[in-house]
Amino acid sequence: MHLDLNSIWYVLVGVLFTGYAMLDGFDLGIGALHLFTRKDEERRLMLNSIGPVWDGNEVWLVTGGGALFAAFPNVYATAFSGFYFALFLLLASLIFRAVAIEFRSKRPERWWRQMWDVSFAAGSVLSSLLIGVALGNIAWGVPVDANGEFAGTFLGLLKPYSLLVGVTTVGLFMMHGAIYGVMKTEGELHDKLRVWARRSIIFFVICAVTLTMATLLFVPHLAPLVRENPWLFSVAVANMLAIANVPREFQQGRDGRAFLSSCAAIVTLMVLFALNSFPNLIYSLPNPEHSLTIYNAASSPKTLGIMLVIAGIGLPVVLAYTVSVYWIFRGKVKLDKMSY
Amino acid sequence: MDVLTLSRVQFGATISFHYIYPPLSIGLGVMLVLMEGWWLKTGKPVYHQSARYWTKVFALTFAMGVATGIVMEFEFGTNWATYSRFVGDVFGSALAAEGIFAFFLEAGFLAVLLFGWDKVGPRLHFFSTCMVCLGAHFSAVWIVVANSWMQTPAGYHLVGEGIKARAEITDFWQMVLNPSTVIRLFHTLCGAWSAGAFLVISISAWYLLKKTHREFARASLEAGLAVALAASLLQAVTGHTSAKTVAKHQPAKLAAFEGLYQTTSNAPLTVAGWVDEKHERTSGLRIPGMLSFLAHGDFHAPVTGLREFRPADRPPVTASFFFFHGMVGIGLTLIGIALLGFWGLREGMLDDRRWILWVLVFSVLGPQAANQLGWFAAEVGRQPWLVYGLMRTPEGLSAVVKANAVLGSLILFTFIYFLLFAVFIYLLNDKIQHGPDDADLVLSGKLALPTRE
């Protein structure tokens, strides 16, 4: 891999989507766990544990989408028009979820809160599932025609492999969210979350193992790639170690470290995914010569260069105040009159 | 219906619905900075109470803006894929900048603005408020840059042919500062300031009518009227300059705004009237020579008429005419309303002349209507072009998307938008009924400012 502008932007878009998975991952996970408790106060505590940060987390997706449009307009155009229905479903679930967070605690009536609680949970699960399904399709390959347009159907996107990636993503985010929740709460809810976290870890590990086997056995173009680049194994091993370290730290009550391991698991998964795809952004199956790559789908070098300057100025600032916000809102969550 | 019509309806509906909220966030952002700043300066608790109350309203509009805004970003790709390929290289940098500079700034500091009142000191909180306000303004900058490039493209060259053709950037600053960017940005921002200010005015006037929260309402009303008057006056100035830019760079659009068919020197300004498209005639109340003067600064300068353009290159005339005149009419009325409010406030007679308060209560609809009509005029007036002179609207569609899919998403999102709007109105009403919190008048802990003698 020689480092030209196109490769740099492949990495940067990857960084943005990885940031999204790592950050919004835990608040989507909190959403997926939301209905497990029936107590109103506990639901509020869970909501408020992500209260100050979920919005900023979602910006990573918006910016990732923007960066994809900017750096690789052909991929953005093909993927978004090709995955039309799936994307509108994702949008609908993200909207319902966002609105539910804002609106649920604004009225005391039971039916009102229950309605938004269900929206929040369903929106979170569906968003995670769809994001996973999209990744699964990109890893597997989708039909692309000679003009670089998507040539498949919506139902064609729901193949067993991509659904498996979807379910694994839900499991991963639930685990990630539960551990985050354990860190942010105390008392009874804390103990409950501990139980849920343990169960989600088991669920995710089962999914991850199944997915790894399915990938090795069934994804046709990956085997030769790994055979030619044996060092890819080291990333896979790092990923497995990160995953295995999550239950180890968690059992010993080192929640912070367990959360970091969970972050590392997400990062290594994304790295693995990115290395396997490179230099394709949309791998075309059955006609690999139609694949959209970081070269035939990119903006001009001039634009990539300008954007690199913008990102170079902007990203450090973004990181600095993202860290500050997490610092200001550190510690256990408490309810007050500004809470959701 | 065909894919083109459905996709246009869908994009129009998405952006119109979205555009209810960002102007409110931008305008309220300014109001928040003023109120919190004034609180820090004077130490009067009523301004703290105001800042707290309007922050809650701001949070509501912001949440709606984010939720509806993501849809817009996605729809470029879902429905207008060919257009996205064509403009991607040019818009790329603007959109990336919007994400990095505007969205992160807003979302990051919003957390402190909403939840950090007693977690950080007052000065750091005020700084966060300023950053949120700045972020909201930044997002307007980049999106107006992108849209202005579609009106008056600059700093690019065309590469490739047929469906592979695209515009590539040659000069970043020429692209950003294309001929219409700066003036359209100011015009858009004035509209946004008005939207926020008149919302504050409306709710405050309502409290005065109901004779509750009087001190709070007066303080908010004063601040609201000051911003509203400044914004609506500036709106007229920027509107005039913007029209001159249109006359120079998009003559067909200006001709459609004014329903002018024949190129004439001493061209008349139609104050109010109607267009007869069949006979290519416009009738109504007209001021001779005024259009020539406003567009070119000379009563005898010729103004290009629609007949200079092939019918296939003309925008829809009646629609452009009414959107434009509607916007101008409402904009000028808003100046009058702001003056009326000021006059009532200065003379201290708002309690006796309740009709003034009623006018102020309903004034909130004015900027909303004018903002919508203004954008309708700008976008319909650009037709039949998607990118002026370079790409026609039907050419921008996604190649693979079928009418049924668009119809499905349109129905789904129409339903979602009605639901969202109902919830928004319900919660806004809830906040208005609840009113400002009197506990915010008693300041303790980190909020207690050093008293001033």
Interface residues (C-beta under 8 A of the other chain):
Chain A: G51 P52 V53 D55 G56 E58 V59 L61 V62 T63 G65 G66 A67 F69 A70 A71 P73 N74 Y76 A77 T78 A79 F80 S81 G82 Y84 F85 L87 F88 L91 A92 L94 I95 F96 A98 V99 E102 F103 K106 R107 N147 E149 F150 A151 S299 S300 K302 T303 I306 M307 I310 A311 G314 L315 V318 Y321 T322 S324 V325 I328 F329 D336 K337 M338 S339
Chain B: A59 L60 A63 V66 A67 T68 G69 I70 V71 E73 F74 F76 G77 T78 N79 A81 T82 S84 R85 V87 G88 D89 V90 F91 G92 S93 L95 A96 A97 E98 G99 I100 F101 F103 F104 L105 A107 G108 F109 L110 A111 V112 L114 F115 G116 W117 D118 K119 V120 V159 I163 R166 E168 I169 T170 F172 S398 A399 V400 V401 A405 G408 S409 L412 F413 I416 L420 V423 L427 D430 D437 A439
